[in-house]
Amino acid sequence: MCFFREDVYVGYSLEELAKVRQALANAGIKYSYRVLDHSGQWAGRGTYRGRYGSIGLNMKYTKQYTVSVRRKDYEQASYLVNKALHQR
């Protein structure tokens, strides 16, 4: 994790992630993104999904997406992300 980066989007929607990435790319703002898979987290002697299967696991919330930008681009990027996600 870089100390000079700020998160402009944290969510579970792949469609929203695509909108955010497109808005930032169109504005020429460099970004990075991470994907955290909650079903692959370790729980003792194996992963949650490996031990219990997918019973009771809402598949919409297994992957968390985070988009980060440089701190100096945060304000503009935040505006663009908000605009992209609330546009109809």
Biopython code that builds the backbone (N, CA, C, O; Angstrom):
import numpy as np
from Bio.PDB.StructureBuilder import StructureBuilder

atoms = [
    (1, "MET", "N", (0.856, -1.182, 0.000)),
    (1, "MET", "CA", (0.000, 0.000, 0.000)),
    (1, "MET", "C", (0.893, 1.233, 0.000)),
    (1, "MET", "O", (1.802, 1.356, 0.821)),
    (2, "CYS", "N", (0.633, 2.107, -0.895)),
    (2, "CYS", "CA", (1.415, 3.334, -0.997)),
    (2, "CYS", "C", (0.809, 4.398, -0.080)),
    (2, "CYS", "O", (-0.413, 4.510, 0.020)),
    (3, "PHE", "N", (1.651, 5.167, 0.581)),
    (3, "PHE", "CA", (1.173, 6.178, 1.516)),
    (3, "PHE", "C", (0.629, 7.416, 0.823)),
    (3, "PHE", "O", (-0.009, 8.248, 1.467)),
    (4, "PHE", "N", (0.866, 7.554, -0.463)),
    (4, "PHE", "CA", (0.443, 8.742, -1.186)),
    (4, "PHE", "C", (-0.754, 8.474, -2.086)),
    (4, "PHE", "O", (-0.935, 9.146, -3.101)),
    (5, "ARG", "N", (-1.567, 7.496, -1.715)),
    (5, "ARG", "CA", (-2.745, 7.143, -2.503)),
    (5, "ARG", "C", (-3.992, 7.227, -1.615)),
    (5, "ARG", "O", (-3.934, 7.026, -0.402)),
    (6, "GLU", "N", (-5.106, 7.528, -2.258)),
    (6, "GLU", "CA", (-6.387, 7.601, -1.561)),
    (6, "GLU", "C", (-7.385, 6.727, -2.304)),
    (6, "GLU", "O", (-7.349, 6.648, -3.532)),
    (7, "ASP", "N", (-8.271, 6.073, -1.569)),
    (7, "ASP", "CA", (-9.316, 5.251, -2.168)),
    (7, "ASP", "C", (-10.483, 6.134, -2.589)),
    (7, "ASP", "O", (-11.007, 6.900, -1.780)),
    (8, "VAL", "N", (-10.892, 6.030, -3.857)),
    (8, "VAL", "CA", (-12.037, 6.797, -4.339)),
    (8, "VAL", "C", (-13.257, 5.913, -4.530)),
    (8, "VAL", "O", (-14.369, 6.418, -4.684)),
    (9, "TYR", "N", (-13.064, 4.598, -4.523)),
    (9, "TYR", "CA", (-14.196, 3.687, -4.653)),
    (9, "TYR", "C", (-13.894, 2.403, -3.897)),
    (9, "TYR", "O", (-12.820, 1.820, -4.047)),
    (10, "VAL", "N", (-14.839, 1.973, -3.095)),
    (10, "VAL", "CA", (-14.804, 0.671, -2.439)),
    (10, "VAL", "C", (-16.210, 0.106, -2.577)),
    (10, "VAL", "O", (-17.170, 0.699, -2.086)),
    (11, "GLY", "N", (-16.334, -1.031, -3.242)),
    (11, "GLY", "CA", (-17.658, -1.606, -3.440)),
    (11, "GLY", "C", (-17.593, -3.037, -3.916)),
    (11, "GLY", "O", (-16.519, -3.625, -4.033)),
    (12, "TYR", "N", (-18.775, -3.592, -4.190)),
    (12, "TYR", "CA", (-18.890, -4.995, -4.561)),
    (12, "TYR", "C", (-19.421, -5.208, -5.972)),
    (12, "TYR", "O", (-19.592, -6.351, -6.395)),
    (13, "SER", "N", (-19.684, -4.141, -6.702)),
    (13, "SER", "CA", (-20.291, -4.244, -8.022)),
    (13, "SER", "C", (-19.242, -4.148, -9.129)),
    (13, "SER", "O", (-18.485, -3.180, -9.200)),
    (14, "LEU", "N", (-19.211, -5.161, -9.987)),
    (14, "LEU", "CA", (-18.300, -5.148, -11.117)),
    (14, "LEU", "C", (-18.717, -4.092, -12.134)),
    (14, "LEU", "O", (-17.864, -3.499, -12.793)),
    (15, "GLU", "N", (-20.030, -3.849, -12.268)),
    (15, "GLU", "CA", (-20.518, -2.827, -13.183)),
    (15, "GLU", "C", (-20.094, -1.433, -12.719)),
    (15, "GLU", "O", (-19.680, -0.605, -13.531)),
    (16, "GLU", "N", (-20.197, -1.175, -11.417)),
    (16, "GLU", "CA", (-19.757, 0.120, -10.884)),
    (16, "GLU", "C", (-18.247, 0.278, -11.041)),
    (16, "GLU", "O", (-17.769, 1.369, -11.352)),
    (17, "LEU", "N", (-17.502, -0.787, -10.831)),
    (17, "LEU", "CA", (-16.059, -0.732, -11.010)),
    (17, "LEU", "C", (-15.718, -0.335, -12.443)),
    (17, "LEU", "O", (-14.812, 0.468, -12.665)),
    (18, "ALA", "N", (-16.429, -0.884, -13.405)),
    (18, "ALA", "CA", (-16.187, -0.550, -14.813)),
    (18, "ALA", "C", (-16.478, 0.926, -15.078)),
    (18, "ALA", "O", (-15.725, 1.589, -15.791)),
    (19, "LYS", "N", (-17.563, 1.439, -14.509)),
    (19, "LYS", "CA", (-17.909, 2.852, -14.677)),
    (19, "LYS", "C", (-16.834, 3.761, -14.080)),
    (19, "LYS", "O", (-16.449, 4.759, -14.689)),
    (20, "VAL", "N", (-16.358, 3.411, -12.895)),
    (20, "VAL", "CA", (-15.336, 4.202, -12.201)),
    (20, "VAL", "C", (-14.046, 4.210, -13.008)),
    (20, "VAL", "O", (-13.452, 5.265, -13.227)),
    (21, "ARG", "N", (-13.617, 3.035, -13.449)),
    (21, "ARG", "CA", (-12.378, 2.945, -14.219)),
    (21, "ARG", "C", (-12.487, 3.732, -15.522)),
    (21, "ARG", "O", (-11.535, 4.403, -15.921)),
    (22, "GLN", "N", (-13.642, 3.654, -16.191)),
    (22, "GLN", "CA", (-13.828, 4.376, -17.452)),
    (22, "GLN", "C", (-13.796, 5.888, -17.228)),
    (22, "GLN", "O", (-13.182, 6.617, -18.007)),
    (23, "ALA", "N", (-14.454, 6.361, -16.171)),
    (23, "ALA", "CA", (-14.486, 7.799, -15.878)),
    (23, "ALA", "C", (-13.074, 8.324, -15.594)),
    (23, "ALA", "O", (-12.704, 9.401, -16.060)),
    (24, "LEU", "N", (-12.297, 7.567, -14.836)),
    (24, "LEU", "CA", (-10.937, 7.993, -14.516)),
    (24, "LEU", "C", (-10.038, 7.942, -15.748)),
    (24, "LEU", "O", (-9.212, 8.831, -15.956)),
    (25, "ALA", "N", (-10.197, 6.910, -16.557)),
    (25, "ALA", "CA", (-9.388, 6.788, -17.773)),
    (25, "ALA", "C", (-9.707, 7.910, -18.756)),
    (25, "ALA", "O", (-8.800, 8.455, -19.387)),
    (26, "ASN", "N", (-10.990, 8.263, -18.893)),
    (26, "ASN", "CA", (-11.386, 9.346, -19.799)),
    (26, "ASN", "C", (-10.789, 10.685, -19.367)),
    (26, "ASN", "O", (-10.485, 11.531, -20.208)),
    (27, "ALA", "N", (-10.622, 10.874, -18.065)),
    (27, "ALA", "CA", (-10.059, 12.123, -17.549)),
    (27, "ALA", "C", (-8.531, 12.091, -17.505)),
    (27, "ALA", "O", (-7.898, 13.094, -17.178)),
    (28, "GLY", "N", (-7.948, 10.959, -17.829)),
    (28, "GLY", "CA", (-6.493, 10.850, -17.818)),
    (28, "GLY", "C", (-5.891, 10.715, -16.436)),
    (28, "GLY", "O", (-4.714, 11.014, -16.238)),
    (29, "ILE", "N", (-6.682, 10.269, -15.480)),
    (29, "ILE", "CA", (-6.207, 10.095, -14.108)),
    (29, "ILE", "C", (-5.711, 8.662, -13.936)),
    (29, "ILE", "O", (-6.442, 7.704, -14.189)),
    (30, "LYS", "N", (-4.465, 8.532, -13.505)),
    (30, "LYS", "CA", (-3.914, 7.204, -13.269)),
    (30, "LYS", "C", (-4.504, 6.643, -11.985)),
    (30, "LYS", "O", (-4.691, 7.365, -11.006)),
    (31, "TYR", "N", (-4.793, 5.349, -12.001)),
    (31, "TYR", "CA", (-5.408, 4.692, -10.859)),
    (31, "TYR", "C", (-4.871, 3.277, -10.744)),
    (31, "TYR", "O", (-4.259, 2.750, -11.673)),
    (32, "SER", "N", (-5.105, 2.679, -9.605)),
    (32, "SER", "CA", (-4.836, 1.259, -9.409)),
    (32, "SER", "C", (-6.061, 0.672, -8.738)),
    (32, "SER", "O", (-6.825, 1.382, -8.084)),
    (33, "TYR", "N", (-6.243, -0.623, -8.904)),
    (33, "TYR", "CA", (-7.375, -1.246, -8.235)),
    (33, "TYR", "C", (-6.969, -2.591, -7.655)),
    (33, "TYR", "O", (-6.038, -3.240, -8.131)),
    (34, "ARG", "N", (-7.687, -2.991, -6.617)),
    (34, "ARG", "CA", (-7.456, -4.263, -5.936)),
    (34, "ARG", "C", (-8.764, -5.025, -5.861)),
    (34, "ARG", "O", (-9.844, -4.435, -5.818)),
    (35, "VAL", "N", (-8.652, -6.332, -5.846)),
    (35, "VAL", "CA", (-9.812, -7.196, -5.671)),
    (35, "VAL", "C", (-9.534, -8.085, -4.468)),
    (35, "VAL", "O", (-8.534, -8.802, -4.425)),
    (36, "LEU", "N", (-10.433, -8.028, -3.493)),
    (36, "LEU", "CA", (-10.306, -8.848, -2.296)),
    (36, "LEU", "C", (-11.416, -9.889, -2.344)),
    (36, "LEU", "O", (-12.597, -9.544, -2.361)),
    (37, "ASP", "N", (-11.036, -11.163, -2.365)),
    (37, "ASP", "CA", (-12.012, -12.253, -2.424)),
    (37, "ASP", "C", (-12.248, -12.777, -1.013)),
    (37, "ASP", "O", (-11.392, -13.455, -0.446)),
    (38, "HIS", "N", (-13.411, -12.463, -0.450)),
    (38, "HIS", "CA", (-13.718, -12.848, 0.927)),
    (38, "HIS", "C", (-13.917, -14.350, 1.084)),
    (38, "HIS", "O", (-13.693, -14.889, 2.167)),
    (39, "SER", "N", (-14.334, -15.035, 0.022)),
    (39, "SER", "CA", (-14.568, -16.470, 0.136)),
    (39, "SER", "C", (-13.259, -17.248, 0.236)),
    (39, "SER", "O", (-13.263, -18.411, 0.640)),
    (40, "GLY", "N", (-12.155, -16.632, -0.121)),
    (40, "GLY", "CA", (-10.866, -17.304, -0.070)),
    (40, "GLY", "C", (-10.080, -17.035, 1.198)),
    (40, "GLY", "O", (-8.920, -17.433, 1.299)),
    (41, "GLN", "N", (-10.692, -16.362, 2.175)),
    (41, "GLN", "CA", (-9.994, -16.054, 3.421)),
    (41, "GLN", "C", (-9.834, -17.316, 4.267)),
    (41, "GLN", "O", (-10.702, -18.189, 4.276)),
    (42, "TRP", "N", (-8.732, -17.393, 4.962)),
    (42, "TRP", "CA", (-8.429, -18.574, 5.757)),
    (42, "TRP", "C", (-9.196, -18.572, 7.065)),
    (42, "TRP", "O", (-9.353, -17.538, 7.714)),
    (43, "ALA", "N", (-9.669, -19.752, 7.438)),
    (43, "ALA", "CA", (-10.399, -19.943, 8.688)),
    (43, "ALA", "C", (-9.865, -21.210, 9.352)),
    (43, "ALA", "O", (-10.416, -22.294, 9.157)),
    (44, "GLY", "N", (-8.828, -21.082, 10.109)),
    (44, "GLY", "CA", (-8.257, -22.251, 10.768)),
    (44, "GLY", "C", (-7.494, -23.121, 9.785)),
    (44, "GLY", "O", (-6.440, -22.721, 9.290)),
    (45, "ARG", "N", (-8.010, -24.299, 9.500)),
    (45, "ARG", "CA", (-7.313, -25.274, 8.660)),
    (45, "ARG", "C", (-7.806, -25.274, 7.216)),
    (45, "ARG", "O", (-7.762, -26.314, 6.558)),
    (46, "GLY", "N", (-8.262, -24.161, 6.719)),
    (46, "GLY", "CA", (-8.714, -24.066, 5.328)),
    (46, "GLY", "C", (-9.473, -22.777, 5.113)),
    (46, "GLY", "O", (-9.665, -21.998, 6.046)),
    (47, "THR", "N", (-9.903, -22.552, 3.892)),
    (47, "THR", "CA", (-10.672, -21.349, 3.603)),
    (47, "THR", "C", (-12.124, -21.549, 4.016)),
    (47, "THR", "O", (-12.585, -22.678, 4.184)),
    (48, "TYR", "N", (-12.840, -20.435, 4.178)),
    (48, "TYR", "CA", (-14.256, -20.516, 4.527)),
    (48, "TYR", "C", (-15.023, -21.337, 3.501)),
    (48, "TYR", "O", (-15.801, -22.224, 3.850)),
    (49, "ARG", "N", (-14.793, -21.030, 2.241)),
    (49, "ARG", "CA", (-15.525, -21.733, 1.194)),
    (49, "ARG", "C", (-15.107, -23.198, 1.120)),
    (49, "ARG", "O", (-15.939, -24.065, 0.852)),
    (50, "GLY", "N", (-13.847, -23.478, 1.351)),
    (50, "GLY", "CA", (-13.368, -24.855, 1.329)),
    (50, "GLY", "C", (-13.939, -25.692, 2.460)),
    (50, "GLY", "O", (-14.164, -26.892, 2.302)),
    (51, "ARG", "N", (-14.169, -25.065, 3.589)),
    (51, "ARG", "CA", (-14.686, -25.802, 4.747)),
    (51, "ARG", "C", (-16.200, -25.909, 4.746)),
    (51, "ARG", "O", (-16.751, -26.940, 5.133)),
    (52, "TYR", "N", (-16.882, -24.843, 4.312)),
    (52, "TYR", "CA", (-18.335, -24.815, 4.450)),
    (52, "TYR", "C", (-19.076, -24.789, 3.119)),
    (52, "TYR", "O", (-20.302, -24.891, 3.102)),
    (53, "GLY", "N", (-18.370, -24.655, 2.013)),
    (53, "GLY", "CA", (-19.030, -24.532, 0.717)),
    (53, "GLY", "C", (-19.601, -23.140, 0.562)),
    (53, "GLY", "O", (-19.180, -22.215, 1.256)),
    (54, "SER", "N", (-20.548, -22.983, -0.332)),
    (54, "SER", "CA", (-21.121, -21.660, -0.553)),
    (54, "SER", "C", (-22.502, -21.513, 0.075)),
    (54, "SER", "O", (-23.234, -20.579, -0.251)),
    (55, "ILE", "N", (-22.860, -22.419, 0.965)),
    (55, "ILE", "CA", (-24.149, -22.332, 1.650)),
    (55, "ILE", "C", (-24.148, -21.112, 2.553)),
    (55, "ILE", "O", (-23.252, -20.938, 3.379)),
    (56, "GLY", "N", (-25.154, -20.272, 2.391)),
    (56, "GLY", "CA", (-25.278, -19.075, 3.211)),
    (56, "GLY", "C", (-24.374, -17.943, 2.785)),
    (56, "GLY", "O", (-24.321, -16.912, 3.456)),
    (57, "LEU", "N", (-23.659, -18.110, 1.686)),
    (57, "LEU", "CA", (-22.736, -17.089, 1.207)),
    (57, "LEU", "C", (-23.400, -16.335, 0.060)),
    (57, "LEU", "O", (-23.729, -16.925, -0.969)),
    (58, "ASN", "N", (-23.593, -15.042, 0.239)),
    (58, "ASN", "CA", (-24.193, -14.234, -0.814)),
    (58, "ASN", "C", (-23.105, -13.953, -1.847)),
    (58, "ASN", "O", (-22.157, -13.219, -1.569)),
    (59, "MET", "N", (-23.240, -14.529, -3.023)),
    (59, "MET", "CA", (-22.199, -14.448, -4.038)),
    (59, "MET", "C", (-21.999, -13.029, -4.563)),
    (59, "MET", "O", (-20.959, -12.739, -5.156)),
    (60, "LYS", "N", (-22.967, -12.140, -4.360)),
    (60, "LYS", "CA", (-22.806, -10.751, -4.786)),
    (60, "LYS", "C", (-21.774, -10.017, -3.947)),
    (60, "LYS", "O", (-21.235, -8.999, -4.380)),
    (61, "TYR", "N", (-21.494, -10.519, -2.754)),
    (61, "TYR", "CA", (-20.606, -9.820, -1.832)),
    (61, "TYR", "C", (-19.337, -10.603, -1.520)),
    (61, "TYR", "O", (-18.745, -10.415, -0.457)),
    (62, "THR", "N", (-18.914, -11.471, -2.421)),
    (62, "THR", "CA", (-17.693, -12.229, -2.155)),
    (62, "THR", "C", (-16.449, -11.470, -2.588)),
    (62, "THR", "O", (-15.380, -11.664, -2.010)),
    (63, "LYS", "N", (-16.565, -10.609, -3.590)),
    (63, "LYS", "CA", (-15.406, -9.853, -4.068)),
    (63, "LYS", "C", (-15.604, -8.364, -3.798)),
    (63, "LYS", "O", (-16.630, -7.782, -4.152)),
    (64, "GLN", "N", (-14.603, -7.765, -3.165)),
    (64, "GLN", "CA", (-14.635, -6.332, -2.875)),
    (64, "GLN", "C", (-13.602, -5.641, -3.756)),
    (64, "GLN", "O", (-12.440, -6.044, -3.802)),
    (65, "TYR", "N", (-14.040, -4.593, -4.454)),
    (65, "TYR", "CA", (-13.181, -3.852, -5.373)),
    (65, "TYR", "C", (-12.824, -2.503, -4.758)),
    (65, "TYR", "O", (-13.687, -1.813, -4.215)),
    (66, "THR", "N", (-11.546, -2.130, -4.847)),
    (66, "THR", "CA", (-11.075, -0.852, -4.341)),
    (66, "THR", "C", (-10.260, -0.163, -5.423)),
    (66, "THR", "O", (-9.327, -0.746, -5.975)),
    (67, "VAL", "N", (-10.620, 1.095, -5.727)),
    (67, "VAL", "CA", (-9.893, 1.890, -6.710)),
    (67, "VAL", "C", (-9.198, 3.021, -5.963)),
    (67, "VAL", "O", (-9.816, 3.727, -5.167)),
    (68, "SER", "N", (-7.893, 3.186, -6.232)),
    (68, "SER", "CA", (-7.091, 4.212, -5.567)),
    (68, "SER", "C", (-6.459, 5.134, -6.601)),
    (68, "SER", "O", (-6.134, 4.719, -7.713)),
    (69, "VAL", "N", (-6.293, 6.392, -6.209)),
    (69, "VAL", "CA", (-5.626, 7.380, -7.061)),
    (69, "VAL", "C", (-4.568, 8.091, -6.230)),
    (69, "VAL", "O", (-4.534, 7.973, -5.005)),
    (70, "ARG", "N", (-3.703, 8.832, -6.921)),
    (70, "ARG", "CA", (-2.710, 9.631, -6.197)),
    (70, "ARG", "C", (-3.423, 10.694, -5.380)),
    (70, "ARG", "O", (-4.481, 11.189, -5.768)),
    (71, "ARG", "N", (-2.843, 11.030, -4.267)),
    (71, "ARG", "CA", (-3.453, 11.992, -3.348)),
    (71, "ARG", "C", (-3.739, 13.332, -4.031)),
    (71, "ARG", "O", (-4.755, 13.964, -3.743)),
    (72, "LYS", "N", (-2.859, 13.768, -4.928)),
    (72, "LYS", "CA", (-3.063, 15.061, -5.592)),
    (72, "LYS", "C", (-4.239, 15.020, -6.568)),
    (72, "LYS", "O", (-4.779, 16.074, -6.903)),
    (73, "ASP", "N", (-4.655, 13.837, -7.036)),
    (73, "ASP", "CA", (-5.782, 13.689, -7.951)),
    (73, "ASP", "C", (-7.083, 13.328, -7.244)),
    (73, "ASP", "O", (-8.119, 13.171, -7.890)),
    (74, "TYR", "N", (-7.033, 13.194, -5.921)),
    (74, "TYR", "CA", (-8.175, 12.681, -5.172)),
    (74, "TYR", "C", (-9.443, 13.512, -5.352)),
    (74, "TYR", "O", (-10.512, 12.955, -5.602)),
    (75, "GLU", "N", (-9.344, 14.809, -5.231)),
    (75, "GLU", "CA", (-10.539, 15.658, -5.294)),
    (75, "GLU", "C", (-11.244, 15.541, -6.640)),
    (75, "GLU", "O", (-12.458, 15.345, -6.694)),
    (76, "GLN", "N", (-10.488, 15.659, -7.721)),
    (76, "GLN", "CA", (-11.077, 15.550, -9.057)),
    (76, "GLN", "C", (-11.612, 14.138, -9.290)),
    (76, "GLN", "O", (-12.704, 13.972, -9.834)),
    (77, "ALA", "N", (-10.853, 13.126, -8.884)),
    (77, "ALA", "CA", (-11.276, 11.744, -9.081)),
    (77, "ALA", "C", (-12.538, 11.433, -8.293)),
    (77, "ALA", "O", (-13.426, 10.737, -8.786)),
    (78, "SER", "N", (-12.619, 11.939, -7.089)),
    (78, "SER", "CA", (-13.801, 11.731, -6.261)),
    (78, "SER", "C", (-15.043, 12.327, -6.917)),
    (78, "SER", "O", (-16.111, 11.714, -6.921)),
    (79, "TYR", "N", (-14.893, 13.523, -7.467)),
    (79, "TYR", "CA", (-15.994, 14.172, -8.178)),
    (79, "TYR", "C", (-16.431, 13.321, -9.379)),
    (79, "TYR", "O", (-17.624, 13.096, -9.583)),
    (80, "LEU", "N", (-15.466, 12.857, -10.162)),
    (80, "LEU", "CA", (-15.781, 12.070, -11.357)),
    (80, "LEU", "C", (-16.439, 10.738, -11.008)),
    (80, "LEU", "O", (-17.369, 10.306, -11.690)),
    (81, "VAL", "N", (-15.966, 10.095, -9.961)),
    (81, "VAL", "CA", (-16.540, 8.822, -9.534)),
    (81, "VAL", "C", (-17.978, 9.024, -9.068)),
    (81, "VAL", "O", (-18.867, 8.255, -9.433)),
    (82, "ASN", "N", (-18.202, 10.048, -8.272)),
    (82, "ASN", "CA", (-19.552, 10.345, -7.793)),
    (82, "ASN", "C", (-20.486, 10.636, -8.968)),
    (82, "ASN", "O", (-21.625, 10.169, -8.991)),
    (83, "LYS", "N", (-20.013, 11.389, -9.920)),
    (83, "LYS", "CA", (-20.808, 11.726, -11.103)),
    (83, "LYS", "C", (-21.115, 10.481, -11.933)),
    (83, "LYS", "O", (-22.242, 10.307, -12.396)),
    (84, "ALA", "N", (-20.124, 9.621, -12.120)),
    (84, "ALA", "CA", (-20.301, 8.401, -12.921)),
    (84, "ALA", "C", (-21.279, 7.425, -12.269)),
    (84, "ALA", "O", (-22.056, 6.767, -12.961)),
    (85, "LEU", "N", (-21.243, 7.333, -10.955)),
    (85, "LEU", "CA", (-22.089, 6.352, -10.269)),
    (85, "LEU", "C", (-23.521, 6.827, -10.081)),
    (85, "LEU", "O", (-24.423, 6.007, -9.913)),
    (86, "HIS", "N", (-23.748, 8.144, -10.105)),
    (86, "HIS", "CA", (-25.086, 8.662, -9.884)),
    (86, "HIS", "C", (-25.729, 9.197, -11.143)),
    (86, "HIS", "O", (-26.764, 9.861, -11.094)),
    (87, "GLN", "N", (-25.111, 8.905, -12.264)),
    (87, "GLN", "CA", (-25.648, 9.336, -13.555)),
    (87, "GLN", "C", (-26.674, 8.320, -14.025)),
    (87, "GLN", "O", (-26.474, 7.115, -13.870)),
    (88, "ARG", "N", (-27.756, 8.792, -14.589)),
    (88, "ARG", "CA", (-28.798, 7.879, -15.061)),
    (88, "ARG", "C", (-28.822, 7.825, -16.544)),
    (88, "ARG", "O", (-29.638, 7.106, -17.122)),
]
sb = StructureBuilder()
sb.init_structure("model")
sb.init_model(0)
sb.init_chain("A")
sb.init_seg("    ")
for serial, (resi, resn, name, xyz) in enumerate(atoms, 1):
    if name == "N":
        sb.init_residue(resn, " ", resi, " ")
    sb.init_atom(name, np.array(xyz, "f"), 0.0, 1.0, " ", f" {name:<3s}", serial, name[0])
structure = sb.get_structure()
